[in-house]
Amino acid sequence: MGAGKRGVLTAAVTVVCAVTVLAVPGTAFAAPTPPPDPGTTASVTVVTSDVELEAVRKKLDRLYRAAAKATDEYNAAEEKARQQTAQVMRLAKKIVEGREKLDDLKDRAGAAAAAQYRGGGLPPEARLVLSDDPQDFLDGAGRVRQEQHAAKGLLGEMTRTQRDLEQYAEDAREQMRKLEAGRKVKAAAQKRVERQIEAAEKLEAELEQEEKERLARLERQAAARAQATWLSSGVLDELTSKATAQGREAVAYATAQIGKPYQWGAEGPNTFDCSGLTSQAWLAAGKTIPRTSQMQWQHLKRVDVEDMRPGDLIIYWADASHVGMYVGDGVMVHAPRPGRTVTLAGAGSMPILGVVRPDPAAE
């Protein structure tokens, strides 16, 4: 996973009496151990019960959801940093071009001053008055007006260019301030991601292999129950919408990534986080969409679950911290969490916040 490991968080599981015992193999107990030799301390291994494992499952779910939310914050800060860096580069280019233009205007102003000096230092109006030829006077009057207009225009352009340069410089300074603030947000989000993942991994590492297997079974059962409840609501009964051409391309890309590892902050091609998968899938289909699941929820068109079609994005949890892509038949593809790979899952296996459509204009 791309996260560094720092610190050690002690994870303790408290069994609350309100936890419901699942219909899976019951509590297992360790085989009796022979009495310890005199002068030694007895060591008894207690196998974790399914009730305790269910509490572990829920705690892991909370930790990984917190990591997903922090990942979204990290990705949003990363996206803003890219945009602000691009803006700084555009402003820098404008500053360079503005300085070149100002230098050219100054050269032209200098040439005009030099020409006046070569004319004896007299302004054009004075030379005109001293002319003895009426025709020269008339011709000269026209030239004077042109020269005065040109000089006025030159000075005005120099003033505007200087003002633009000052504005570009101030805008660039403001973008740099935002960029620095964004770096701090990104660094803080990264620490939160790493802290949550580290705690979850430590909690899982304390389990024996047999307990890990039972925990995985509990996770599958919880997802299956949620999917069954979702399907029993009749949500798919009237679902007839077919994928658009772009939607099929997005689905093809996303499903082609099945088996690739989850990595927070990743956009492929070898690893993905949840919104990295969906944003890249639609980019492969020729459509640029927001980078994070929260921005996808905020900025893409929302559609009713009953009207969703393959390629639409399903946003999960109240904080929009997870996203998957609907592929049809009640199934979605997603990058679940650290330690897992891109996979297919029931579209209703997690609480659905809503559905958004990247290509609402396409039919």
C-alpha positions as CSV (number, residue, x, y, z in Angstrom):
1,M,0.0,0.0,0.0
2,G,1.6,3.4,-0.5
3,A,1.2,4.4,3.1
4,G,4.2,4.6,5.5
5,K,4.0,3.0,8.8
6,R,4.6,5.2,11.9
7,G,3.8,4.7,15.5
8,V,1.9,1.9,17.2
9,L,-1.7,2.2,18.2
10,T,-3.0,-0.4,20.7
11,A,-6.4,-1.7,19.5
12,A,-8.6,-3.1,22.2
13,V,-12.0,-4.7,21.4
14,T,-14.8,-4.2,23.9
15,V,-17.7,-6.6,23.6
16,V,-21.0,-4.8,24.0
17,C,-24.0,-6.8,25.1
18,A,-26.1,-5.2,22.4
19,V,-24.1,-7.0,19.6
20,T,-26.2,-9.7,18.0
21,V,-24.7,-13.1,17.7
22,L,-24.6,-14.2,14.0
23,A,-25.8,-17.6,12.8
24,V,-22.3,-19.0,12.3
25,P,-20.3,-21.6,14.2
26,G,-20.4,-20.8,17.9
27,T,-17.8,-19.9,20.4
28,A,-14.7,-22.0,20.3
29,F,-12.6,-22.7,23.3
30,A,-9.0,-23.7,23.7
31,A,-8.1,-27.3,24.5
32,P,-7.2,-27.8,28.2
33,T,-3.5,-27.4,28.8
34,P,-1.6,-29.6,31.3
35,P,-0.7,-28.1,34.7
36,P,2.3,-25.9,34.5
37,D,5.6,-27.0,36.0
38,P,6.3,-25.7,39.4
39,G,7.8,-22.2,39.2
40,T,6.4,-21.4,35.8
41,T,3.4,-19.2,34.7
42,A,0.5,-20.9,33.0
43,S,-0.2,-19.6,29.4
44,V,-3.7,-20.1,28.1
45,T,-4.7,-19.2,24.5
46,V,-8.4,-18.1,24.2
47,V,-9.8,-18.4,20.7
48,T,-11.8,-15.2,19.9
49,S,-15.6,-15.8,19.7
50,D,-17.7,-14.9,16.7
51,V,-19.3,-12.1,18.8
52,E,-15.9,-10.6,19.4
53,L,-14.9,-11.1,15.8
54,E,-18.1,-9.2,14.8
55,A,-17.0,-6.4,17.0
56,V,-13.5,-6.5,15.3
57,R,-15.2,-6.4,11.9
58,K,-17.2,-3.3,12.8
59,K,-14.1,-1.6,14.2
60,L,-12.1,-2.4,11.1
61,D,-15.0,-1.1,9.0
62,R,-14.9,2.2,11.0
63,L,-11.1,2.5,10.7
64,Y,-11.1,1.9,6.9
65,R,-14.0,4.2,6.4
66,A,-12.1,6.9,8.3
67,A,-9.1,6.2,6.1
68,A,-11.3,6.5,3.0
69,K,-12.6,9.9,4.1
70,A,-9.0,11.1,4.8
71,T,-8.0,9.7,1.4
72,D,-10.7,11.8,-0.3
73,E,-9.3,14.9,1.5
74,Y,-5.8,14.0,0.4
75,N,-6.9,13.5,-3.2
76,A,-8.9,16.7,-3.2
77,A,-5.8,18.6,-1.9
78,E,-3.7,16.9,-4.6
79,E,-6.1,17.9,-7.3
80,K,-6.2,21.5,-6.1
81,A,-2.4,21.6,-6.0
82,R,-2.3,20.5,-9.6
83,Q,-4.7,23.2,-10.6
84,Q,-3.0,25.9,-8.6
85,T,0.4,24.9,-10.0
86,A,-1.0,25.1,-13.5
87,Q,-2.4,28.5,-12.7
88,V,0.9,29.7,-11.3
89,M,2.6,28.6,-14.5
90,R,0.1,30.4,-16.7
91,L,0.6,33.6,-14.6
92,A,4.4,33.2,-14.9
93,K,4.1,33.0,-18.6
94,K,1.9,36.1,-18.7
95,I,4.5,38.0,-16.5
96,V,7.3,37.0,-18.9
97,E,5.3,38.1,-21.9
98,G,4.2,41.3,-20.2
99,R,7.8,42.2,-19.3
100,E,8.9,41.6,-22.9
101,K,6.0,43.9,-24.1
102,L,6.9,46.6,-21.6
103,D,10.6,46.5,-22.7
104,D,9.4,46.8,-26.4
105,L,7.2,49.8,-25.4
106,K,10.1,51.4,-23.6
107,D,12.3,50.9,-26.6
108,R,9.7,52.7,-28.8
109,A,9.4,55.5,-26.3
110,G,13.2,55.9,-26.2
111,A,13.3,55.9,-30.0
112,A,10.7,58.7,-30.1
113,A,12.7,60.7,-27.5
114,A,15.9,60.2,-29.6
115,A,14.2,61.5,-32.7
116,Q,13.1,64.6,-30.9
117,Y,16.6,65.1,-29.7
118,R,17.9,64.8,-33.2
119,G,15.4,67.6,-34.2
120,G,17.2,70.0,-32.0
121,G,15.3,69.2,-28.9
122,L,12.3,71.2,-30.1
123,P,8.9,69.7,-29.7
124,P,7.0,69.1,-33.1
125,E,4.7,72.0,-32.4
126,A,7.6,74.5,-32.1
127,R,9.2,73.3,-35.3
128,L,5.8,73.6,-37.0
129,V,5.5,77.3,-36.0
130,L,9.0,78.1,-37.4
131,S,8.1,76.7,-40.8
132,D,8.0,79.3,-43.7
133,D,6.2,77.1,-46.2
134,P,2.3,77.1,-45.8
135,Q,2.1,73.6,-47.4
136,D,4.8,72.3,-45.0
137,F,2.8,73.9,-42.2
138,L,-0.4,72.0,-43.2
139,D,1.4,68.7,-43.8
140,G,3.3,69.1,-40.6
141,A,0.1,69.8,-38.6
142,G,-1.3,66.4,-39.6
143,R,1.9,64.7,-38.7
144,V,2.0,66.5,-35.3
145,R,-1.5,65.2,-34.5
146,Q,-0.6,61.7,-35.5
147,E,2.6,61.8,-33.4
148,Q,0.7,63.2,-30.4
149,H,-1.9,60.5,-30.8
150,A,0.8,57.8,-31.1
151,A,2.7,59.1,-28.1
152,K,-0.5,59.2,-26.0
153,G,-1.3,55.7,-27.1
154,L,2.2,54.5,-26.3
155,L,2.1,56.0,-22.8
156,G,-1.4,54.5,-22.2
157,E,-0.3,51.1,-23.4
158,M,2.8,51.3,-21.2
159,T,0.6,52.2,-18.2
160,R,-1.8,49.3,-18.9
161,T,1.0,46.8,-19.3
162,Q,2.6,47.8,-16.1
163,R,-0.7,47.6,-14.3
164,D,-1.3,44.1,-15.8
165,L,2.1,43.0,-14.7
166,E,1.4,44.1,-11.1
167,Q,-1.9,42.2,-11.1
168,Y,-0.3,39.1,-12.5
169,A,2.4,39.2,-9.9
170,E,-0.2,39.6,-7.1
171,D,-2.3,36.8,-8.5
172,A,0.7,34.5,-8.6
173,R,1.6,35.4,-5.0
174,E,-2.0,34.5,-4.0
175,Q,-1.9,31.2,-5.9
176,M,1.4,30.4,-4.2
177,R,-0.2,31.1,-0.8
178,K,-3.0,28.8,-1.6
179,L,-0.6,26.2,-2.9
180,E,1.3,26.2,0.4
181,A,-1.9,26.0,2.4
182,G,-3.0,23.1,0.3
183,R,0.3,21.3,0.9
184,K,-0.4,21.5,4.7
185,V,-3.9,20.1,4.2
186,K,-2.5,17.3,2.0
187,A,0.2,16.4,4.6
188,A,-2.4,16.4,7.4
189,A,-4.7,14.2,5.4
190,Q,-1.8,11.8,4.6
191,K,-1.1,11.4,8.3
192,R,-4.7,10.6,9.1
193,V,-4.8,8.0,6.3
194,E,-1.6,6.4,7.6
195,R,-2.8,6.5,11.2
196,Q,-6.1,4.8,10.4
197,I,-4.6,2.1,8.2
198,E,-1.9,1.4,10.7
199,A,-4.4,0.9,13.4
200,A,-6.5,-1.4,11.2
201,E,-3.5,-3.4,10.2
202,K,-2.3,-3.8,13.7
203,L,-5.8,-5.0,14.8
204,E,-5.8,-7.6,12.0
205,A,-2.3,-8.7,12.7
206,E,-3.2,-9.6,16.3
207,L,-5.6,-12.3,14.9
208,E,-4.6,-15.9,14.3
209,Q,-5.0,-17.3,10.8
210,E,-8.1,-19.2,11.8
211,E,-9.6,-16.0,13.2
212,K,-8.8,-14.1,10.1
213,E,-10.6,-16.7,8.0
214,R,-13.7,-16.5,10.2
215,L,-13.5,-12.7,10.1
216,A,-13.5,-12.8,6.3
217,R,-16.5,-15.1,6.4
218,L,-18.3,-12.6,8.7
219,E,-17.5,-9.8,6.3
220,R,-18.9,-11.8,3.3
221,Q,-22.1,-12.7,5.3
222,A,-22.6,-9.0,6.3
223,A,-22.2,-7.9,2.7
224,A,-24.6,-10.7,1.5
225,R,-27.3,-9.8,4.0
226,A,-27.1,-6.1,2.9
227,Q,-27.3,-7.1,-0.7
228,A,-30.2,-9.4,-0.1
229,T,-32.1,-6.7,1.8
230,W,-31.4,-4.2,-1.0
231,L,-32.6,-6.6,-3.7
232,S,-35.7,-7.6,-1.7
233,S,-36.8,-3.9,-1.8
234,G,-37.6,-4.4,-5.5
235,V,-35.2,-1.7,-6.5
236,L,-34.2,-3.6,-9.7
237,D,-37.7,-4.6,-10.7
238,E,-38.2,-1.6,-13.0
239,L,-34.6,-1.1,-14.0
240,T,-34.5,-1.1,-17.8
241,S,-31.9,1.6,-18.7
242,K,-29.1,0.4,-21.0
243,A,-25.5,1.6,-21.0
244,T,-24.5,4.3,-23.4
245,A,-21.5,3.8,-25.7
246,Q,-19.3,5.8,-23.3
247,G,-20.8,3.9,-20.3
248,R,-19.8,0.6,-21.9
249,E,-16.3,1.8,-22.4
250,A,-16.0,2.9,-18.8
251,V,-17.4,-0.4,-17.5
252,A,-14.9,-2.3,-19.8
253,Y,-12.0,-0.3,-18.4
254,A,-13.1,-0.7,-14.8
255,T,-13.7,-4.4,-15.0
256,A,-10.4,-4.9,-16.8
257,Q,-8.7,-3.7,-13.6
258,I,-10.1,-6.5,-11.5
259,G,-7.4,-8.1,-9.3
260,K,-5.2,-5.0,-9.1
261,P,-4.4,-3.9,-5.6
262,Y,-6.0,-1.0,-3.8
263,Q,-3.6,1.8,-2.9
264,W,-4.8,5.0,-1.4
265,G,-4.2,8.1,-3.6
266,A,-3.6,5.9,-6.7
267,E,-5.1,6.4,-10.1
268,G,-3.5,3.4,-11.9
269,P,-2.3,1.9,-14.0
270,N,-1.2,-0.8,-11.6
271,T,-3.0,0.3,-8.4
272,F,-6.2,2.2,-7.6
273,D,-8.2,3.8,-4.8
274,C,-12.0,3.8,-5.2
275,S,-12.4,7.2,-7.0
276,G,-9.1,6.7,-8.8
277,L,-10.7,3.7,-10.5
278,T,-14.0,5.4,-11.4
279,S,-12.3,8.7,-12.6
280,Q,-9.8,6.8,-14.8
281,A,-12.5,4.5,-16.2
282,W,-14.5,7.5,-17.4
283,L,-11.3,9.2,-18.6
284,A,-10.6,6.1,-20.7
285,A,-14.2,6.5,-22.1
286,G,-13.4,10.1,-23.1
287,K,-15.0,11.9,-20.2
288,T,-13.2,13.9,-17.5
289,I,-15.0,13.7,-14.1
290,P,-14.0,15.0,-10.7
291,R,-11.2,13.1,-8.9
292,T,-12.8,12.2,-5.5
293,S,-16.0,10.4,-4.6
294,Q,-17.2,13.5,-2.7
295,M,-16.6,15.8,-5.7
296,Q,-18.2,13.2,-7.9
297,W,-21.3,13.3,-5.6
298,Q,-21.3,17.1,-5.5
299,H,-20.8,17.9,-9.2
300,L,-22.2,15.1,-11.3
301,K,-25.9,14.8,-12.2
302,R,-27.8,12.7,-9.6
303,V,-30.3,10.1,-10.8
304,D,-32.7,7.8,-8.9
305,V,-31.3,4.4,-8.0
306,E,-34.3,2.9,-9.9
307,D,-33.1,4.7,-13.1
308,M,-29.4,3.8,-12.9
309,R,-27.6,2.3,-15.9
310,P,-24.2,0.6,-16.3
311,G,-21.5,3.2,-16.1
312,D,-23.3,5.2,-13.4
313,L,-21.4,5.7,-10.2
314,I,-22.9,4.6,-6.9
315,I,-21.8,6.8,-3.9
316,Y,-21.7,5.1,-0.5
317,W,-22.0,6.2,3.1
318,A,-23.4,9.4,4.4
319,D,-20.1,11.2,3.9
320,A,-19.7,10.1,0.3
321,S,-16.4,8.5,1.2
322,H,-16.7,5.5,-1.2
323,V,-17.7,5.0,-4.8
324,G,-18.2,2.1,-7.1
325,M,-19.4,1.7,-10.8
326,Y,-22.6,-0.1,-11.6
327,V,-22.1,-2.8,-14.2
328,G,-25.6,-4.2,-14.3
329,D,-27.6,-7.1,-12.7
330,G,-27.3,-5.6,-9.3
331,V,-23.5,-5.7,-9.3
332,M,-20.8,-3.0,-9.1
333,V,-17.1,-2.9,-9.5
334,H,-14.9,-1.1,-7.0
335,A,-11.6,-0.8,-5.3
336,P,-12.6,-1.7,-1.7
337,R,-9.9,-0.8,0.8
338,P,-6.2,-1.4,1.7
339,G,-5.3,-5.0,1.6
340,R,-7.9,-5.8,-1.0
341,T,-8.0,-5.8,-4.8
342,V,-10.4,-4.3,-7.4
343,T,-13.4,-6.7,-7.4
344,L,-17.1,-7.1,-8.2
345,A,-19.6,-6.8,-5.4
346,G,-23.3,-6.5,-4.8
347,A,-24.3,-2.9,-5.5
348,G,-26.3,-2.9,-2.3
349,S,-23.6,-4.4,-0.1
350,M,-23.0,-1.1,1.6
351,P,-25.3,1.8,2.5
352,I,-26.0,3.8,-0.7
353,L,-26.1,7.6,-0.5
354,G,-27.1,8.0,-4.1
355,V,-26.2,7.5,-7.8
356,V,-24.6,10.0,-10.2
357,R,-24.3,10.0,-13.9
358,P,-21.1,11.2,-15.7
359,D,-22.8,11.3,-19.2
360,P,-26.3,12.6,-18.6
361,A,-26.6,14.1,-22.1
362,A,-25.9,10.7,-23.8
363,E,-28.8,8.5,-24.7
